[in-house]
Amino acid sequence: MGQAVEVSGKVRVLIHGIEFLVEKPKSWGWEDETHAWTLGRRRGGPPWTNFDLVLFPDSVFCGNRHRAGRSALDSDLLLARVKEARNLADQGGAACCLYQHIPDRYDRLKSVRGESGVTYPEVYEPADRCVSTAYMAELGIDWRETPRGLTTHTSVRPEFDQFLRDYAAGNNTFRLPEGFDGCTLCTHDGSTTGFQHGGWLFLLPCHLEALCNAEDRAHAAFQAAATAVLSYRRNTSVDPPPWIDDVRFTAEEPLHEARSTLQGQLAGVQASIAEFARFKRVLYLGDDPLVDSVKELLGWIEIQTRREERYREDLWLLGADGQPAAIVEVKGVSANVQGRHVLQVPQHREQYGLEEGFPGLLVANTFRTATSLAAKDVQIELKIIQHACYHNVLVLRTLDLFRFVDRVRQDLVQAAELLQQLGSGGGWLEVPPEGPTRLHQA
């Protein structure tokens, strides 16, 4: 059973009695399950989120007496339906459960004798087997069966007058818990027979048995319910209309101007923060993106570089004359600097036929996946420093490079100091958070 109904012009409504799609009673005789399912899933989005309202005539299975196993929703399917209804609510939609008879939550199975003399259990659904009772159990709402059907219901809200007058019938009353986020919509002799929760979940009494063999009447009833729910939501909405900001008090104008100015300033601040964040990528990237970030960071302090990689070296540092001043290897490693990392610099030096005295620089993003700064800021081991001195390689962690660039930007040191250190015979150039730069050598 599925119909898209136009209510109040362009409002879309999905009448989606999902239980009927699973195991509908033959007496309903409506064969458009595929159409209903397609309506709910069109445009490829989550089910139902393209609609303003989903109706669940979901106590038909609870109230009508079918054989065991045919009346209950599969628990996984039920959870899916509840989740989809919540998704609809997150998108601003609503769900409405129509009930006629919800068995007492403590009643379970009774036996009835069929026409052939075989005894079948009569099913009364427990609180976790249909959409409305699943929600009520979660919200702490207590419900009871009445000894006779209730055909007269007093509307608390005028939006529900017509629906209750023409289609209401039910066998239940409800007791809403203290602090309940909702309100009563209709009553019988002062007891709640219909309510809403959170402005999106509605439960209303409906004479569903009278609709089983009357498709046109059923559609009219569902449209009346949809109209009532959507009218109620519209009338009780606290969201301002889109034009409300076009109406302003005179004293309000300077505040809007001040807000606009501050928003402009904030946009500039955020852009600057984003620029700094880009330069900090040297502290967590690896491979080619790390090489590009190191090149960019050095360029920020006007140290010229060139990327060539003829023999898989990463960069060349250029002197003031534009000629190569040092060969550079960039590494992103998950631990500390190892001897094999240092050794790659003299290997590249040899491939180019350069003298051993030609400066070499190893920039290493050590402990790249560290989960804290303390875990990342680990000193280079002495044996690695000795190895670096032996091969005339200056080791610089990306954390040291970051701090060095920060000092250059503050005019505390000159960028040329890095090129000067390259001629010191190798070692580890440490740049601590505070205090002077230290060159560690064996």
PAVOGU-583814 format. One record per residue (C-alpha): x, y, z. Coordinates in steps of 0.05 Angstrom, whole numbers. Layout:
PAVOGU-583814
R | X | Y | Z
R | X | Y | Z
...
end
This chain:
PAVOGU-583814
R | X | Y | Z
R | 0 | 0 | 0
R | 31 | 66 | -20
R | 6 | 133 | -42
R | 39 | 200 | -52
R | -14 | 251 | -32
R | -13 | 326 | -44
R | -32 | 363 | 19
R | -36 | 439 | 22
R | -7 | 449 | -47
R | 63 | 423 | -54
R | 71 | 383 | 10
R | 93 | 312 | -5
R | 66 | 256 | 38
R | 85 | 182 | 36
R | 31 | 136 | 61
R | 74 | 77 | 76
R | 42 | 22 | 118
R | 107 | -17 | 120
R | 76 | -77 | 156
R | 31 | -88 | 95
R | 92 | -91 | 51
R | 121 | -146 | 95
R | 60 | -190 | 107
R | -5 | -155 | 92
R | -72 | -187 | 107
R | -106 | -212 | 44
R | -168 | -174 | 62
R | -134 | -109 | 44
R | -127 | -131 | -28
R | -80 | -75 | -50
R | -23 | -97 | -94
R | 20 | -35 | -103
R | 76 | -52 | -53
R | 129 | -40 | -106
R | 102 | 29 | -120
R | 104 | 46 | -46
R | 175 | 21 | -38
R | 198 | 60 | -99
R | 167 | 124 | -71
R | 206 | 115 | -7
R | 273 | 103 | -41
R | 273 | 149 | -100
R | 332 | 196 | -115
R | 380 | 146 | -83
R | 378 | 178 | -14
R | 360 | 146 | 53
R | 289 | 118 | 53
R | 234 | 169 | 63
R | 278 | 230 | 73
R | 247 | 263 | 11
R | 179 | 264 | 45
R | 148 | 309 | 97
R | 108 | 253 | 131
R | 106 | 177 | 136
R | 41 | 144 | 160
R | 45 | 77 | 196
R | -23 | 43 | 200
R | 17 | -3 | 245
R | -32 | -33 | 294
R | -70 | -73 | 242
R | -26 | -133 | 256
R | -31 | -121 | 330
R | -106 | -115 | 331
R | -126 | -165 | 277
R | -117 | -237 | 299
R | -71 | -274 | 252
R | -33 | -338 | 260
R | 31 | -338 | 299
R | 91 | -314 | 261
R | 52 | -276 | 208
R | 33 | -215 | 248
R | 99 | -195 | 279
R | 151 | -153 | 244
R | 220 | -184 | 239
R | 262 | -151 | 294
R | 317 | -129 | 245
R | 266 | -99 | 198
R | 232 | -64 | 256
R | 298 | -32 | 277
R | 309 | -10 | 205
R | 240 | 22 | 203
R | 251 | 59 | 269
R | 319 | 83 | 245
R | 290 | 107 | 179
R | 236 | 145 | 216
R | 290 | 179 | 258
R | 328 | 197 | 194
R | 264 | 228 | 168
R | 258 | 269 | 232
R | 330 | 292 | 226
R | 312 | 319 | 157
R | 252 | 358 | 186
R | 199 | 306 | 171
R | 148 | 271 | 216
R | 121 | 201 | 228
R | 50 | 185 | 248
R | 27 | 118 | 275
R | -47 | 103 | 268
R | -74 | 50 | 316
R | -140 | 16 | 330
R | -121 | -36 | 380
R | -53 | -43 | 414
R | -54 | -104 | 460
R | -35 | -96 | 532
R | 41 | -98 | 535
R | 37 | -155 | 585
R | -10 | -197 | 542
R | 24 | -248 | 498
R | -6 | -308 | 463
R | -75 | -340 | 468
R | -102 | -401 | 431
R | -159 | -401 | 381
R | -190 | -459 | 343
R | -191 | -452 | 267
R | -245 | -477 | 220
R | -209 | -542 | 208
R | -206 | -557 | 283
R | -132 | -541 | 288
R | -112 | -496 | 346
R | -70 | -435 | 330
R | -40 | -386 | 379
R | -73 | -318 | 374
R | -21 | -263 | 368
R | -21 | -201 | 411
R | 43 | -163 | 396
R | 91 | -149 | 454
R | 120 | -80 | 461
R | 179 | -91 | 415
R | 145 | -116 | 352
R | 112 | -56 | 318
R | 135 | 16 | 306
R | 88 | 53 | 353
R | 100 | 6 | 412
R | 174 | 5 | 400
R | 175 | 81 | 409
R | 128 | 81 | 468
R | 170 | 30 | 505
R | 232 | 72 | 492
R | 197 | 136 | 516
R | 169 | 105 | 580
R | 96 | 112 | 558
R | 47 | 64 | 590
R | -14 | 40 | 552
R | -75 | -2 | 570
R | -131 | -36 | 532
R | -201 | -12 | 546
R | -258 | -62 | 557
R | -295 | -34 | 496
R | -277 | 5 | 435
R | -274 | 80 | 442
R | -310 | 114 | 384
R | -315 | 184 | 412
R | -251 | 224 | 421
R | -246 | 296 | 443
R | -196 | 337 | 404
R | -149 | 380 | 444
R | -124 | 414 | 381
R | -171 | 440 | 326
R | -127 | 413 | 270
R | -149 | 342 | 288
R | -224 | 356 | 294
R | -245 | 329 | 225
R | -200 | 268 | 227
R | -224 | 247 | 296
R | -297 | 260 | 279
R | -296 | 218 | 215
R | -245 | 164 | 226
R | -225 | 156 | 300
R | -236 | 91 | 338
R | -190 | 57 | 387
R | -183 | 9 | 444
R | -128 | 42 | 484
R | -111 | 98 | 532
R | -41 | 123 | 548
R | -5 | 152 | 608
R | 50 | 201 | 589
R | 110 | 203 | 637
R | 128 | 264 | 677
R | 172 | 312 | 637
R | 147 | 283 | 572
R | 172 | 323 | 511
R | 104 | 327 | 477
R | 30 | 335 | 491
R | -38 | 303 | 488
R | -76 | 312 | 423
R | -141 | 277 | 439
R | -176 | 245 | 499
R | -234 | 201 | 520
R | -265 | 217 | 588
R | -201 | 255 | 606
R | -153 | 198 | 588
R | -102 | 208 | 532
R | -118 | 171 | 468
R | -71 | 207 | 421
R | -7 | 248 | 430
R | 55 | 277 | 397
R | 128 | 271 | 418
R | 182 | 320 | 400
R | 139 | 353 | 347
R | 154 | 296 | 298
R | 125 | 231 | 325
R | 49 | 226 | 327
R | 1 | 171 | 350
R | -73 | 176 | 333
R | -133 | 129 | 339
R | -162 | 105 | 273
R | -217 | 56 | 255
R | -171 | 14 | 211
R | -216 | -46 | 206
R | -268 | -4 | 170
R | -216 | 14 | 118
R | -193 | -57 | 101
R | -240 | -67 | 42
R | -250 | 6 | 23
R | -188 | 33 | -12
R | -219 | 101 | -28
R | -242 | 111 | 44
R | -174 | 89 | 69
R | -139 | 141 | 25
R | -187 | 194 | 49
R | -174 | 176 | 121
R | -99 | 177 | 111
R | -102 | 243 | 75
R | -143 | 272 | 132
R | -91 | 247 | 182
R | -35 | 276 | 140
R | -70 | 342 | 134
R | -82 | 345 | 209
R | -10 | 329 | 227
R | 21 | 376 | 177
R | -26 | 432 | 196
R | -9 | 422 | 269
R | 65 | 424 | 255
R | 58 | 487 | 213
R | 16 | 522 | 266
R | 62 | 504 | 323
R | 127 | 515 | 287
R | 176 | 561 | 323
R | 222 | 570 | 263
R | 221 | 641 | 237
R | 201 | 652 | 164
R | 257 | 666 | 114
R | 236 | 740 | 107
R | 239 | 756 | 181
R | 308 | 787 | 177
R | 282 | 837 | 126
R | 243 | 870 | 183
R | 288 | 905 | 232
R | 285 | 954 | 290
R | 323 | 1018 | 279
R | 368 | 1002 | 338
R | 382 | 934 | 307
R | 417 | 961 | 245
R | 483 | 979 | 278
R | 486 | 909 | 308
R | 479 | 877 | 240
R | 533 | 923 | 212
R | 579 | 905 | 270
R | 566 | 831 | 259
R | 583 | 838 | 185
R | 648 | 873 | 203
R | 666 | 819 | 253
R | 649 | 764 | 204
R | 696 | 795 | 154
R | 751 | 799 | 206
R | 738 | 727 | 227
R | 743 | 704 | 155
R | 811 | 737 | 150
R | 834 | 705 | 215
R | 810 | 637 | 192
R | 847 | 645 | 126
R | 912 | 661 | 163
R | 903 | 602 | 209
R | 892 | 557 | 149
R | 957 | 583 | 118
R | 996 | 566 | 181
R | 963 | 498 | 183
R | 987 | 485 | 112
R | 1059 | 497 | 132
R | 1052 | 450 | 192
R | 1039 | 391 | 145
R | 1114 | 376 | 148
R | 1100 | 347 | 217
R | 1054 | 291 | 194
R | 1061 | 278 | 119
R | 1105 | 227 | 84
R | 1131 | 210 | 15
R | 1123 | 260 | -42
R | 1073 | 305 | -5
R | 1125 | 313 | 50
R | 1178 | 333 | -1
R | 1131 | 386 | -30
R | 1114 | 412 | 40
R | 1188 | 417 | 59
R | 1202 | 455 | -6
R | 1144 | 502 | 8
R | 1166 | 514 | 80
R | 1237 | 531 | 60
R | 1210 | 577 | 7
R | 1170 | 614 | 60
R | 1237 | 638 | 89
R | 1266 | 650 | 20
R | 1312 | 590 | 17
R | 1313 | 570 | -56
R | 1306 | 497 | -74
R | 1302 | 455 | -137
R | 1270 | 387 | -146
R | 1303 | 342 | -197
R | 1307 | 270 | -172
R | 1353 | 242 | -226
R | 1381 | 192 | -176
R | 1320 | 193 | -129
R | 1349 | 250 | -87
R | 1292 | 295 | -65
R | 1317 | 367 | -68
R | 1375 | 412 | -79
R | 1387 | 473 | -36
R | 1410 | 531 | -78
R | 1459 | 586 | -58
R | 1452 | 660 | -70
R | 1482 | 649 | -139
R | 1428 | 599 | -156
R | 1477 | 541 | -158
R | 1468 | 477 | -117
R | 1494 | 487 | -46
R | 1471 | 421 | -15
R | 1438 | 356 | -35
R | 1376 | 340 | 5
R | 1342 | 275 | 24
R | 1272 | 279 | 55
R | 1243 | 221 | 95
R | 1179 | 208 | 132
R | 1190 | 152 | 182
R | 1147 | 121 | 236
R | 1205 | 117 | 286
R | 1271 | 154 | 295
R | 1326 | 166 | 243
R | 1364 | 103 | 224
R | 1433 | 94 | 195
R | 1405 | 73 | 127
R | 1369 | 140 | 122
R | 1434 | 177 | 132
R | 1470 | 133 | 83
R | 1425 | 153 | 25
R | 1455 | 222 | 23
R | 1528 | 200 | 8
R | 1500 | 150 | -42
R | 1467 | 206 | -81
R | 1531 | 248 | -74
R | 1571 | 191 | -104
R | 1521 | 181 | -161
R | 1532 | 253 | -181
R | 1607 | 248 | -175
R | 1609 | 301 | -120
R | 1665 | 305 | -70
R | 1655 | 279 | 1
R | 1659 | 349 | 27
R | 1598 | 371 | -13
R | 1544 | 388 | 39
R | 1487 | 339 | 49
R | 1422 | 349 | 88
R | 1374 | 296 | 114
R | 1305 | 324 | 133
R | 1267 | 271 | 171
R | 1196 | 272 | 195
R | 1209 | 226 | 253
R | 1154 | 190 | 292
R | 1105 | 211 | 237
R | 1046 | 175 | 269
R | 1059 | 198 | 341
R | 997 | 212 | 381
R | 1027 | 268 | 423
R | 1081 | 321 | 416
R | 1121 | 289 | 472
R | 1122 | 223 | 434
R | 1146 | 259 | 372
R | 1199 | 304 | 402
R | 1251 | 250 | 413
R | 1326 | 264 | 407
R | 1369 | 233 | 353
R | 1412 | 176 | 380
R | 1487 | 187 | 389
R | 1507 | 132 | 342
R | 1465 | 163 | 287
R | 1498 | 231 | 300
R | 1567 | 197 | 294
R | 1545 | 164 | 230
R | 1521 | 230 | 202
R | 1587 | 265 | 220
R | 1626 | 209 | 186
R | 1588 | 220 | 121
R | 1584 | 296 | 127
R | 1508 | 297 | 132
R | 1469 | 347 | 172
R | 1406 | 316 | 202
R | 1346 | 361 | 214
R | 1280 | 335 | 240
R | 1219 | 368 | 210
R | 1203 | 391 | 281
R | 1270 | 426 | 282
R | 1256 | 456 | 214
R | 1188 | 480 | 237
R | 1219 | 515 | 297
R | 1276 | 543 | 256
R | 1228 | 574 | 206
R | 1187 | 603 | 263
R | 1249 | 637 | 291
R | 1266 | 665 | 222
R | 1195 | 692 | 216
R | 1205 | 726 | 284
R | 1272 | 756 | 261
R | 1308 | 718 | 317
R | 1355 | 684 | 268
R | 1374 | 691 | 195
R | 1354 | 638 | 143
R | 1427 | 638 | 119
R | 1446 | 605 | 185
R | 1419 | 539 | 158
R | 1465 | 542 | 98
R | 1523 | 560 | 144
R | 1510 | 499 | 188
R | 1514 | 455 | 126
R | 1588 | 469 | 123
R | 1602 | 447 | 195
R | 1618 | 374 | 180
R | 1550 | 341 | 194
R | 1514 | 321 | 257
R | 1445 | 337 | 285
R | 1420 | 409 | 285
R | 1371 | 412 | 343
R | 1323 | 471 | 349
R | 1291 | 465 | 419
R | 1226 | 500 | 437
R | 1266 | 551 | 476
R | 1340 | 569 | 479
R | 1393 | 571 | 425
R | 1401 | 525 | 366
R | 1450 | 468 | 382
R | 1493 | 429 | 334
R | 1506 | 358 | 361
R | 1569 | 326 | 334
R | 1609 | 265 | 355
end
